[in-house]
Amino acid sequence: MIRNMIKKILGLSLTATLMCLAVAAQDNEIPTKEKQGFDSEKLFFGGSFGLTFGDFTFVNVSPQVGYRFTPIFSAGGGVNFIYQSSKIYYQGGGEEKGQYGYAGMNIFGRVNPLKFIVLNVQPEMNYVWGSTKYYPSGQEYKQEGKFIPSLLLGGGVVFPTGGRGSMMAMLQYDVIQDPLSPYGSSMFFSFGFNF
């Protein structure tokens, strides 16, 4: 089962990467003085940072580094650090409290078909651990640490902030839908930055 899931993830990632490269290959604009080989000016750093507090707490710190291969296509990778806790109250006075931590890695491919539009493909592998406790019984279920795959697909808008910096607002969805995914079962907004 895990082998089939890994094959599906790799297949989807390869397909998405090839699609991104095909779109990027259609860029016919050839600069007259382009550097050959690695160009440090095409590197960018950024990522996302998120906070939510209350009965559902979510803290996300996900730095990334990327390289702009063409004006349309960029790719890179990063790391994820996520903390999530939730409280669910039941009729009759029962309560459920869960706390989970995630640490992992991601790679991404981005296509900018228009200057202010971004399409994103981001496969991830996160290690999850944590526990859920039930009240008033005090029964606790500990989550054995395991790796959870995610494949985020999405798109959004880019807001230039001056120079080479920008902010992004994207609507994304985890197509794998593992029950332990930190992204849940519905579409979600993410905000990020590049500099």
C-alpha positions in Angstrom: 0.0 0.0 0.0 2.8 2.4 0.9 4.7 1.4 -2.2 1.7 2.1 -4.4 1.2 5.5 -2.7 4.8 6.4 -3.3 4.5 5.4 -6.9 1.4 7.6 -7.3 3.1 10.6 -5.6 6.2 10.2 -7.8 4.0 9.8 -10.9 1.9 12.9 -10.1 5.1 14.9 -9.3 6.8 13.8 -12.5 3.7 14.6 -14.5 3.3 18.1 -12.9 7.0 18.8 -13.4 6.9 17.9 -17.0 3.8 20.0 -17.6 5.5 23.0 -15.9 8.6 22.4 -18.1 6.5 22.2 -21.2 4.8 25.5 -20.4 8.2 27.0 -19.6 9.7 25.8 -22.9 7.1 27.8 -24.8 8.8 31.0 -23.6 10.5 32.2 -26.8 12.0 35.4 -25.5 15.8 35.1 -25.6 17.7 37.8 -23.7 20.6 39.2 -25.6 23.1 39.2 -22.6 22.0 36.2 -20.5 24.7 34.7 -18.3 25.6 31.1 -19.1 25.3 28.6 -16.2 24.2 29.4 -12.7 23.1 33.0 -12.1 22.9 34.0 -8.4 20.5 36.9 -9.4 17.9 34.3 -10.3 17.9 32.9 -6.7 15.0 33.8 -4.4 14.3 33.1 -0.8 10.9 33.2 1.0 8.3 30.8 2.2 5.2 31.1 4.4 4.4 31.8 8.0 1.0 31.3 9.5 -0.7 31.6 12.8 -4.2 30.8 14.1 -5.1 30.6 17.7 -8.2 29.5 19.7 -10.0 26.1 19.8 -8.0 25.4 16.6 -4.3 26.5 16.8 -2.1 26.3 13.8 1.5 27.6 13.6 3.4 27.2 10.3 7.0 28.2 9.5 8.0 27.0 6.1 11.1 28.7 4.6 11.9 28.0 0.9 14.7 28.7 -1.6 14.1 28.7 -5.4 15.6 29.5 -8.7 13.9 31.4 -11.6 14.8 29.4 -14.7 12.8 31.6 -17.1 10.5 34.6 -16.5 7.7 32.0 -16.5 9.1 29.0 -14.6 10.7 28.6 -11.2 11.4 25.7 -8.9 12.9 25.0 -5.6 12.4 23.4 -2.2 12.1 24.0 1.5 11.3 22.6 4.9 8.1 22.6 6.9 7.6 23.0 10.7 4.0 22.9 11.7 2.3 22.7 15.1 -1.5 22.0 15.3 -3.8 21.6 18.3 -7.6 21.4 18.4 -10.4 21.2 21.0 -13.7 19.6 20.1 -16.6 19.9 22.5 -19.4 17.3 22.5 -23.0 17.5 23.6 -23.3 16.1 27.1 -20.0 17.6 28.3 -17.3 15.5 26.6 -14.2 17.0 25.1 -11.4 16.0 22.7 -8.0 17.7 22.7 -5.4 16.9 20.0 -1.8 18.1 19.6 0.3 17.2 16.6 3.7 18.3 15.3 4.9 18.0 11.7 8.4 18.4 10.3 9.2 17.7 6.6 10.5 18.8 3.3 8.9 20.0 0.1 9.8 20.8 -3.5 7.8 23.1 -5.7 7.3 24.2 -9.3 5.7 27.5 -10.2 4.5 28.8 -13.5 3.6 32.5 -14.0 1.4 32.5 -17.2 0.8 36.2 -16.6 2.9 38.6 -14.6 0.5 38.7 -11.6 -0.8 35.1 -11.7 1.0 32.0 -10.2 0.2 28.3 -10.6 1.9 26.0 -8.0 2.7 22.3 -7.6 4.2 21.3 -4.3 4.8 17.6 -3.3 5.7 17.2 0.4 6.7 14.5 2.9 6.0 15.4 6.5 6.8 13.4 9.7 3.9 13.6 12.2 3.7 12.8 15.9 1.3 13.7 18.6 -1.7 12.6 20.7 -5.4 13.0 21.2 -6.9 13.0 24.7 -10.6 12.4 25.6 -12.3 14.0 28.6 -13.8 13.2 31.1 -12.4 9.7 30.7 -8.8 10.8 30.4 -8.2 8.2 27.7 -5.3 9.1 25.5 -4.4 7.9 21.9 -0.8 8.5 21.0 0.0 8.9 17.3 2.9 6.7 16.4 5.4 8.8 14.4 5.0 8.3 10.6 5.6 10.0 7.3 2.6 11.6 5.6 2.6 12.5 1.9 0.9 15.6 0.6 0.6 17.0 -2.9 -0.5 20.6 -2.9 -2.0 22.1 -6.2 -3.1 25.6 -6.4 -2.9 29.1 -7.9 -3.2 32.7 -7.0 -2.0 36.2 -7.4 1.5 37.8 -7.0 1.8 41.3 -5.4 5.2 43.0 -6.3 6.7 44.8 -3.3 9.6 46.5 -5.1 12.8 45.2 -6.6 12.7 41.5 -6.9 10.4 41.0 -3.8 6.8 39.9 -3.9 4.0 38.5 -1.8 1.7 35.7 -2.9 -1.8 34.8 -2.0 -2.8 31.3 -3.2 -5.8 28.9 -2.9 -4.4 25.4 -2.5 -5.7 21.8 -2.1 -4.0 18.6 -0.9 -5.0 16.1 -3.5 -3.7 13.0 -1.6 -6.1 13.6 1.3 -4.3 11.5 4.0 -6.4 11.7 7.2 -3.3 12.9 9.1 -2.4 15.7 6.6 -1.9 19.1 8.3 -3.9 20.7 5.4 -7.3 19.1 6.1 -9.9 18.0 3.5 -10.9 21.3 1.9 -9.2 24.1 0.0 -7.2 26.5 2.0 -5.6 30.0 1.6 -1.9 30.4 2.0 0.2 33.6 2.0 3.9 33.7 1.2 6.7 36.0 0.3 9.8 36.0 -1.9 12.8 38.3 -1.7 
